[in-house]
Amino acid sequence: MAAGSTTKIVIIALVANFAIACAKFFAFLWTGSSAMLSEAIHSMVDTSNQGLLLYGTKRSERAPDLQHPFGYARELYFWSFVVAILLFSLGAGISIYEGVLKLLNPHPITDPFVNYLVLALALIIEGMATSAAIREFNARRGTKRVLAALRDSKDPSLFTILLEDVAAISGLFVAFFGVFLAHVFDYQYADGIASILIGLVLACVAAFIATEVKALLIGEAAKPEVQTGISDIILAEKVRNGHILAINEIRTMQLGARDVLVAASVDFDGSSSAADVKAATQRLEMEIRTRFPDVRKFFVEVQAASDHTAMLKPVIGEP
């Protein structure tokens, strides 16, 4: 999938959440519902988060320079981590705080039908945005299970939007039941409890996003299928031309959603000329880039297997 697909999903979510946030704030001011305030804050946080993801995506597309020779692709990971922090501190924190205040000082909801109307409208709009995110996610995950695909994804903007949308849908149902119980059964604590539950949902989503983005931020390897595919290509070159004796090591790093760094240590036959090594390296790079377009940088270290093994041994005196 192209980067433009993810950007489109982010823009759809941003517009939808801003419209929903305005409606929820109106409902809160009209009815005084704590759950509606939590939902309004949730939607505003989501809106700002999507703005940050768009900003991070734009920044990550800058060309390499002297200060950042590998480019700026990982900047998207930084802003995605900021999104997780905001979702936890503002979204979850304020929702739980408002819920506790409502439990300590319960008061009836005025004109609850306004809340029902706004929640129904929000559910329709949020449902459309979530549907678009799910379609894009399913197109990328293939036959993988949902949780495995989320954890394997290298594009935080997509799985962040997806998880925020799912959390938003969950929050809308929680808010509905909170308002319903407070309205029909006059159980005024239900509104505060709903606000706290919304906060807990947001906290769980934020923790998951932060954990996954942290792994990418500090340097995560490429997907296993990419690593295996690169190894297969090098071994095929070994069989075809005989200049390669063995693969000492292959290291990969996910620099961005669609930017992979590959460094391979390869043992070439001692009789191979510099021209043979150069030709083999060019063939490998061309085939790897053709099969895996996300591999933007490919480096080959020519090293005897014995020398590579010796380099891996700890130096005497090291801790």
N, C-alpha and C positions, 0 to 999 in steps of 0.2 A: 504494500500500500504506500502511496506517496505521502510526503509530509503534509501536502495540502489537505488530505482527508482528515488528519487529526486537527489541523487548524480550523477547518470548517466545523468540526464537532465542538471545539472549544468556543467558537463564536456563537454557535446555536445555544450552547449552555449559558453563556454570558448574557445574551439578550433575554433568554427565558427567565433566568434567575433574577435579573434586574426588574423585569415586569412583575414577577411573583412577589419580590420583596416589597415593592411599592404597595401592592394590594394587601399584603399581610400587615404592613405598618398601619395602613388605613383601618383594617379590621381591629387591630390592637387598640388604636386610639378611640375607636368607636365603642368597643365592647369591654376593654380592660382585661382581656384574657392573657394570662401569663404564658400559656402554651403558644398563643399567636405571636406574642413578642419574641419568644424563643425561635419560632419558625421564621419570623421576619429577620432576626439577627442571623440565623442560619443561612437564609437566602442572600443577605448582604455579604456575608463572609464568603459564600460560594462565588458571588459576582466578583468580588475583589480577587479571589484566588484565580479565577479564570483570566482576569486581566493580567495577573502576574505570570501565568503560564504563557499567555500570548507574548508578553514582554520577554520572558525567558527563551521562548522559541525563536523570536526575532534576534535576540542577542547571540544565541547559539549558532546562528547561520553566518556569523562574520568570518571572513577569510583569515587564515593563519597570518601571523606577523612575527617580528623578531622576538617580542616578549612572550608570545604564545605560538610556538612553531607547530604545535599539533592542533591549533584552532581553538574555538570557543564552545565546542559541542557540549562539554560537560556543564556549561553554565545553566542549561535547562535543568540539570539535576539539583543545582543549588537552589533555584527558585522553586522547584517542586518541594524541596525540603522546607523552605520558608512557608509554603502553602500548608504543609502538614502542621507546622508550629502554630500558624494563625487559626487553622481549623480546631486545634486542640485548645488553645488559650482563649480565643474569642468565641468561636462557635460553641464548643463544649463548656468552657468555663462560665460564660455569661448565662447560658441556658440553665445550667445547674444552679447557679447563684439566684437567678430569677425564680426558679422552682422552689428553692429553700425559702426565699422571702414570702412566696405565696402560701407555703405551708405554715409559716409562722404567723402570717396575717391573711387568712383566707377571706375572700369577699366574692359575692356572686357576680356572674358574667351578665352584662346587660346586652340585650338584643343578640342572642347567640346565633340567630339565623344569618346574620352578616358573616359570622365565622364559617358557617356551613357553606355559604355561597363562595366565599374566598377560597376555602379549602378545596371545594370541587373544581373551581377554576384553576387553582394551582396544580391540582392532580392532573388535569387535562394537559396543561402546558408542560409540566414536568414529565409527564408520560411520553409526550412527543420527543422531548430532548433526550430522555433516557433510551427510548427506542432507537434513536439514531446512533447513540453511543454503543448500545448493545450490538447493533448490526455491524458496526465497524470492528468491534472487539471480536465477534464471532468469525468475521471474515479473516481475521489475523490468527486466531487461535487454532483453527482447523479442527482436528479431532482431539485436541488436548482437553482435559478436564478444566473447569473454570478456575479453580484455585491454583492449579499447576500453571495455567496460562497467565494468571495474574502475577504469580511469583517469577515466571520466566520472562515476562515482558520487559523490554529495555526502553519502552517509551512511557515515561511517567505521566506525560500530559494526558494520554489516553486512559490509563487505568485510574488516574486521579479523578478525571471527569466521570468515569463510569461509577466509581465507588461513591463519589459525592452525590451523583444522581440517585443511586440506590438508597443512600442514606436519606436523601430528601424525600423519596417516596415513602420510606419507612416512617420518617418524622411526620409526614402528613397524616398517615393513618393513626399514629400515636396521638397527634393533636386532635384529630376528629373524635377519637374515643374519650379523650380527656374532656373536651367540650361537651360531648354527648352525656357523659356521666354527671358532669356538673350541672347541666341543664335539665335533664330528664329526672335524675334521682336526687338532685339538689346536694350532691356530694362535692362540696366546694374544694376539697383537697385534691380531687382528681385532676384539676387544671395544673396545680403545682407538681403533682407526681408525673404528669405527662411531660412537663417542661424538663424535669430531671431525667426522664427516660430518653428524651431527645438528645440531651447533653451527653448521656452515656453512649448512645449510638454514634454520635460525632466523635467522641473520644476514642472509641474502638477503631473507627475508620482512620482517624488521624494517626493512631499508633501503627496501624498496618502500613499506611503510606510512608510514614517516617522510617520504618524498618526497611522497607523495600528500597526506598530512595537512598538511604544511608549506604547500603551495599553497593549501589551504582556510583555513589559519590566518592567513595574511598577506592574504587577500582575493582569492578566485577569482570569476570571472564566472559567471553562471548558464549552464546548458547551452545550446549553440547553438540548439537547437530552441525554447527559451524566448525567446531574444533575437529570433530570426526571427519567432516568433509575435506578440510584442509589436509589432514593427515593422509586421507585416501588419495588425494591429488598428488601429494609428494611421493607416496609409495608407487603410484602408477608411473610417475616420471622415472623412478628407480628401475622399474621393470622394463620400460620402453628403451631407455638409453644407457643404463648401466653405470652412469657416472656417480650416482648417489649410492652410498653403501648403507647408510642408516639415518634415521631421524633421532637426533639426540634429545631434542626437546622442542615443544611448541608452546609458546605463551601468547595469550590473547588478552586484550583489555577493551571493554566497551567504553569508548570515549564519549559517545552520544547515542541518541536513539537510533541513528542510522550511520554510525561511524565506529568502525572496529579497527584496532591496531593489532597486527600480528607480527611476532618476532619468532623465527624458527632457527634452531641450531641444527645444521645438517652436516653429516660426515660424507665428504666427496672422496672418490678414488684418488689416490696419490698420483696416478698417471694422467689425471684430467688436466687439461691446459686451462689457462685463465679464460680463453675464449669459450671452452666447453662449460665452465662454471657460469660464465655470464649468460650464455645462451639458455642453459637450464634454468637459471634464476628468472630470466625474462619469460620463459614459457610458463613457469609456475605462477608468476605474478599475473600474467594474462588470464590463465585458466581460473585461478582463484577469484580474481575480480569479476570474471564473467559469471561464474557460478554463484558467488556471494558479493553482490554489488555494494553491500555495506562495508566491506573491507576496503578502507580508503588508504591504509598505510601498511606495507608489507616489507619486512626486512629479513634478510637471510644472513646468518652467521656461519661461515665455513669453518668447521672445527672438527678435529679428529675425535672419535668417540672416547678414546682414552684420556685425551686432554680435557674433554667436557666432564668426564667422571672425576678427574682429579680436581677440577675447579669446584665441584660440588662438595668435596670433603671439607669439613671445618678446619680452619687454620688453628694450629696449636696456640693455646693461650686465649682463644675466644671463649666467651661465656656460653 
